[in-house]
């Protein structure tokens, strides 16, 4: 039987991307989410490409990089995984980019509230310091019950926790004490 120290080291190395996270670590993260009071930082589902095309306009999806068919399936599967595990989601906030909003809607875990403090600041699209600070304040204020689901972009998550994520991947944090303590990582399409 692995010791708590071994489990903690395995989880830490997995979070740092040095080892794949074991199913035991995934189970522990899902169990923690069932208890509530956590924040889920999720990168939007698969939207092939980098950044947005020239002529990008927020609010006009046809000008943006959008979810692929695989990304739509990924978002639906992630929502289904949350429902199958009875994960309580109290609030859902999303970046105002269409790929994030579509991910949130397809997950079908609650009413989606667009939030400018989750908007991408990739390639100077927004003020990184201001967006990150507001997101930190919103996360620190979260107390539950249930969990807070935030759907955003890779650059935003990296700024918050210092670690990147793949499309549709999630980092679960505990906001207690004003610091973001990483609980675990989840990637439904990879599990």
C-alpha positions in Angstrom: 0.0 0.0 0.0 1.5 3.4 -1.0 2.3 5.8 1.8 0.8 9.3 2.0 4.2 10.7 1.1 4.4 8.5 -2.0 0.9 9.5 -3.1 1.7 13.2 -2.5 4.9 13.0 -4.5 3.2 11.1 -7.4 0.5 13.8 -7.4 3.0 16.6 -7.3 5.1 15.1 -10.2 1.9 14.6 -12.2 0.8 18.2 -11.7 4.2 19.3 -12.9 3.8 17.1 -15.9 6.7 14.9 -15.1 4.7 11.7 -14.7 1.2 10.7 -15.8 -1.2 10.9 -13.0 -2.4 7.5 -11.8 -6.0 6.5 -11.7 -5.6 6.6 -7.9 -4.8 10.3 -8.0 -7.7 10.9 -10.4 -10.0 9.0 -8.0 -8.8 11.2 -5.1 -9.5 14.4 -7.2 -13.0 13.2 -8.1 -13.7 12.3 -4.5 -12.5 15.8 -3.3 -14.8 17.4 -5.9 -17.7 15.4 -4.5 -17.1 17.1 -1.1 -17.4 20.6 -2.7 -15.8 23.9 -1.9 -13.2 23.6 -4.7 -12.5 25.6 -7.9 -12.1 23.8 -11.3 -9.9 25.7 -13.8 -10.7 24.2 -17.2 -9.2 25.0 -20.5 -11.8 25.1 -23.3 -12.2 21.9 -25.2 -10.3 21.2 -28.5 -10.2 24.2 -30.9 -7.4 23.5 -33.3 -4.9 26.2 -34.0 -3.2 29.0 -32.0 -4.8 32.3 -31.0 -7.5 33.8 -33.2 -7.5 34.7 -36.9 -7.1 38.3 -38.2 -10.4 40.1 -37.9 -11.2 38.5 -34.5 -14.3 40.0 -32.8 -15.5 38.9 -29.5 -19.2 38.1 -29.8 -18.9 37.1 -33.4 -18.1 33.4 -33.4 -17.5 33.2 -37.2 -14.4 35.4 -36.7 -12.9 33.2 -34.0 -11.1 29.8 -33.6 -13.9 27.5 -32.5 -14.4 24.0 -31.2 -13.9 21.2 -33.6 -16.3 18.3 -33.7 -13.9 16.4 -31.5 -13.9 19.4 -29.1 -17.7 19.4 -28.9 -17.7 15.6 -28.1 -15.0 16.2 -25.5 -17.0 18.9 -23.8 -20.1 16.7 -23.7 -18.1 13.8 -22.3 -16.6 16.0 -19.6 -20.1 17.2 -18.5 -21.3 13.6 -18.5 -18.4 12.5 -16.3 -19.3 15.2 -13.8 -23.0 14.1 -13.7 -22.1 10.4 -13.4 -19.9 11.1 -10.4 -22.5 13.4 -8.8 -20.0 16.4 -8.7 -21.9 19.4 -7.3 -21.4 22.5 -9.5 -22.8 25.6 -7.9 -21.7 28.2 -10.5 -20.2 28.1 -14.0 -18.3 31.1 -15.4 -16.7 31.3 -18.8 -14.5 33.4 -20.8 -16.5 35.4 -23.4 -14.6 33.7 -26.3 -17.0 31.4 -28.2 -14.8 28.3 -27.7 -15.1 28.7 -23.9 -18.8 29.5 -23.9 -19.5 26.6 -26.2 -17.5 24.2 -23.9 -19.5 25.4 -20.9 -22.9 25.1 -22.6 -22.1 21.6 -24.0 -21.1 20.4 -20.5 -24.6 21.3 -19.4 -23.7 21.7 -15.7 -25.6 24.9 -15.0 -26.3 28.4 -16.2 -23.2 29.8 -17.8 -22.2 33.3 -16.9 -19.8 35.1 -19.2 -16.9 36.7 -17.2 -14.4 39.2 -18.6 -12.0 38.2 -15.9 -11.6 34.8 -17.7 -11.0 36.3 -21.1 -7.8 35.4 -22.9 -4.9 37.9 -22.9 -2.9 35.9 -25.5 -1.1 38.2 -27.9 -2.1 41.3 -26.0 -5.9 40.8 -26.2 -6.3 42.0 -22.7 -4.5 43.2 -19.6 -2.8 40.1 -18.1 -2.2 41.7 -14.7 -5.7 43.0 -14.3 -7.4 39.8 -15.6 -5.2 37.5 -13.4 -5.7 39.7 -10.3 -9.5 39.7 -10.7 -9.6 36.0 -11.3 -7.5 35.4 -8.1 -9.9 37.6 -6.1 -12.9 35.7 -7.5 -11.3 32.4 -6.7 -10.2 33.4 -3.2 -13.7 34.5 -2.4 -15.3 31.1 -3.3 -16.6 29.2 -0.4 -19.2 26.8 -1.9 -21.3 24.9 -1.3 -20.6 22.9 -4.3 -17.7 23.7 -6.7 -17.0 26.6 -8.9 -16.3 25.8 -12.6 -14.2 28.3 -14.5 -13.7 27.7 -18.3 -10.9 29.8 -19.7 -7.7 29.6 -21.7 -4.3 28.1 -21.3 -2.5 31.4 -20.7 -5.0 32.3 -17.9 -4.5 29.0 -16.1 -0.7 29.2 -16.4 -0.8 32.7 -14.9 -2.9 31.4 -12.0 -1.2 28.2 -11.1 2.1 28.2 -13.0 1.3 25.1 -15.0 -0.1 24.7 -18.5 -3.0 22.5 -19.6 -4.1 20.7 -22.7 -7.4 21.3 -24.4 -10.3 20.2 -22.1 -7.9 19.6 -19.2 -8.7 20.8 -15.7 -6.7 21.8 -12.6 -8.6 21.6 -9.4 -7.6 24.0 -6.7 -8.6 24.6 -3.1 -8.9 28.4 -2.6 -8.8 28.2 1.3 -6.5 30.6 3.0 -6.2 32.9 0.0 -3.6 30.6 -1.8 -4.4 28.3 -4.6 -3.5 24.8 -3.4 -3.6 22.4 -6.3 -5.7 19.3 -5.5 -5.2 17.5 -8.8 -5.6 17.4 -12.5 -8.3 15.8 -14.6 -8.6 15.1 -18.3 -11.7 13.2 -19.1 -10.7 12.4 -22.7 -7.4 11.0 -21.3 -8.9 9.0 -18.5 
